[in-house]
C-alpha cells in the first residue's frame, strides 16, 4: 500500500505571514488540528493547535505574531509513492503525529496518526477475517444482504 492510499486531502494551508489569530480561525473553520505553512509550492513548516497553545498563547505571543514564529520547521515529509510503512517509520523516528505528503514538488496530502491507525485496523481486520470464519462456522464470502438478515431474524429459534 502506498502513502497516497491513506493520506487525506485537501490539505489546509496558511502562508508564513498569517497571524496566529488567522491561523487559529482557519483551523476552526476547516475543523482541523493542523495546517501546513506554505509559500507558493514550498512547504515551510507545520503548525498544530498545540503549537498555537504552547508556543503562542503560553509564551504570551501576540495575536498578530506570524505563524512562522511558532511552526515546526522544517517539515518532515513523505512521498505519495512511498510505501505506507515509510510513513510509519518517519513518524515514529521524528515523534510527530502528522506528515505532509508530496508528489513531485507539490503538496498532495497529509498523513495523520489517525490515518495510520485506520490502516492498522484494516490490516488487523484482514488478518482476523479467516479466523472469524472458523469461529462462526461461516464460509468465506460476501456479506449477507439485508433481505437475508430479515429472513433469519424471523426464523423460529433465532
GUBA-210397 format. One record per residue (C-alpha): x, y, z negated; residue in one letter. Coordinates in pm, whole numbers, always signed. Layout:
R       c1       c2       c3   aa
R        X        Y        Z    A
...
# end
This chain:
R       c1       c2       c3   aa
R       +0       +0       +0    X
R     +124     +349      +83    X
R     +112     +662     -129    X
R     -134     +819     +118    X
R     -378     +539      +27    X
R     -405     +652     -336    X
R     -349    +1029     -310    X
R     -624    +1284     -346    X
R     -695    +1568     -109    X
R     -729    +1856      -64    X
R     -463    +1993     -296    X
R     -538    +2315     -480    X
R     -257    +2565     -434    X
R     -164    +2912     -554    X
R     +111    +3147     -446    X
R     +412    +3205     -676    X
R     +298    +3561     -742    X
R      -53    +3460     -856    X
R     -111    +3568    -1215    X
R     -173    +3328    -1500    X
R     -534    +3450    -1511    X
R     -584    +3397    -1136    X
R     -430    +3051    -1162    X
R     -648    +2953    -1459    X
R     -958    +3080    -1278    X
R     -867    +2883     -965    X
R     -819    +2570    -1175    X
R    -1156    +2629    -1341    X
R    -1336    +2698    -1013    X
R    -1189    +2387     -847    X
R    -1223    +2175    -1163    X
R     -861    +2061    -1157    X
R     -591    +2046    -1424    X
R     -301    +2108    -1189    X
R     -217    +2329     -892    X
R      +77    +2324     -657    X
R     +261    +2654     -633    X
R     +347    +2707     -268    X
R     +481    +2979      -45    X
R     +380    +2902     +311    X
R     +476    +2539     +372    X
R     +734    +2540      +92    X
R     +641    +2380     -239    X
R     +783    +2599     -514    X
R     +660    +2406     -816    X
R     +365    +2262    -1005    X
R     +165    +2420    -1286    X
R      -74    +2237    -1515    X
R     -332    +2351    -1765    X
R      -81    +2252    -2032    X
R     +185    +2477    -1876    X
R      -59    +2768    -1888    X
R     -125    +2698    -2254    X
R     +221    +2612    -2384    X
R     +447    +2821    -2162    X
R     +197    +3100    -2111    X
R      -52    +3157    -2391    X
R     +155    +3012    -2676    X
R     +461    +3205    -2556    X
R     +247    +3520    -2559    X
R     +285    +3577    -2186    X
R      +68    +3848    -2034    X
R     -239    +3755    -1832    X
R      -65    +3927    -1540    X
R     +252    +3720    -1571    X
R     +325    +3544    -1239    X
R     +260    +3173    -1240    X
R     +616    +3117    -1116    X
R     +732    +3206    -1471    X
R     +555    +2903    -1624    X
R     +559    +2646    -1341    X
R     +770    +2332    -1338    X
R    +1026    +2370    -1063    X
R    +1149    +2222     -851    X
R     +850    +1998     -794    X
R     +926    +1629     -764    X
R     +752    +1497     -453    X
R     +688    +1164     -285    X
R     +629    +1099      +83    X
R     +291     +993     +217    X
R     +453     +692     +387    X
R     +636     +577      +73    X
R     +524     +254      -83    X
R     +296     +339     -376    X
R     +548     +172     -606    X
R     +782     +465     -534    X
R     +519     +698     -684    X
R     +505     +475     -995    X
R     +884     +480    -1034    X
R     +924     +852     -959    X
R     +651     +947    -1204    X
R     +797     +728    -1476    X
R    +1156     +845    -1426    X
R    +1058    +1212    -1432    X
R     +794    +1182    -1704    X
R     +532    +1371    -1502    X
R     +164    +1300    -1456    X
R     +120    +1449    -1109    X
R     +326    +1426     -789    X
R     +272    +1634     -475    X
R     +272    +1418     -163    X
R     +440    +1544     +152    X
R     +409    +1435     +512    X
R     +696    +1577     +708    X
R     +724    +1937     +594    X
R     +362    +1984     +483    X
R     +177    +1924     +159    X
R      -50    +1627     +225    X
R     -199    +1539     -113    X
R     -144    +1484     -481    X
R     -100    +1158     -671    X
R     -207    +1172    -1033    X
R     -176     +936    -1324    X
R     -549     +863    -1281    X
R     -496     +765     -916    X
R     -222     +523    -1016    X
R     -437     +379    -1296    X
R     -717     +318    -1044    X
R     -467     +139     -822    X
R     -360      -78    -1117    X
R     -726     -152    -1189    X
R     -783     -262     -828    X
R     -472     -481     -840    X
R     -582     -645    -1165    X
R     -930     -699    -1021    X
R     -785     -868     -715    X
R     -566    -1085     -938    X
R     -854    -1187    -1166    X
R    -1118    -1238     -897    X
R    -1023    -1604     -825    X
R    -1027    -1675    -1199    X
R    -1378    -1534    -1234    X
R    -1499    -1772     -964    X
R    -1372    -2062    -1170    X
R    -1518    -1933    -1495    X
R    -1856    -1853    -1343    X
R    -1863    -2163    -1123    X
R    -1950    -1944     -825    X
R    -1783    -1988     -489    X
R    -1591    -1702     -335    X
R    -1792    -1487     -102    X
R    -1965    -1156      -66    X
R    -2177    -1021     -350    X
R    -2540    -1127     -350    X
R    -2798     -886     -217    X
R    -3045     -705     -445    X
R    -3319     -926     -300    X
R    -3132    -1239     -415    X
R    -3085    -1084     -759    X
R    -3459    -1012     -781    X
R    -3542    -1373     -687    X
R    -3302    -1507     -951    X
R    -3444    -1279    -1221    X
R    -3797    -1410    -1153    X
R    -3690    -1772    -1152    X
R    -3806    -1978    -1452    X
R    -3548    -2015    -1723    X
R    -3335    -1715    -1616    X
# end
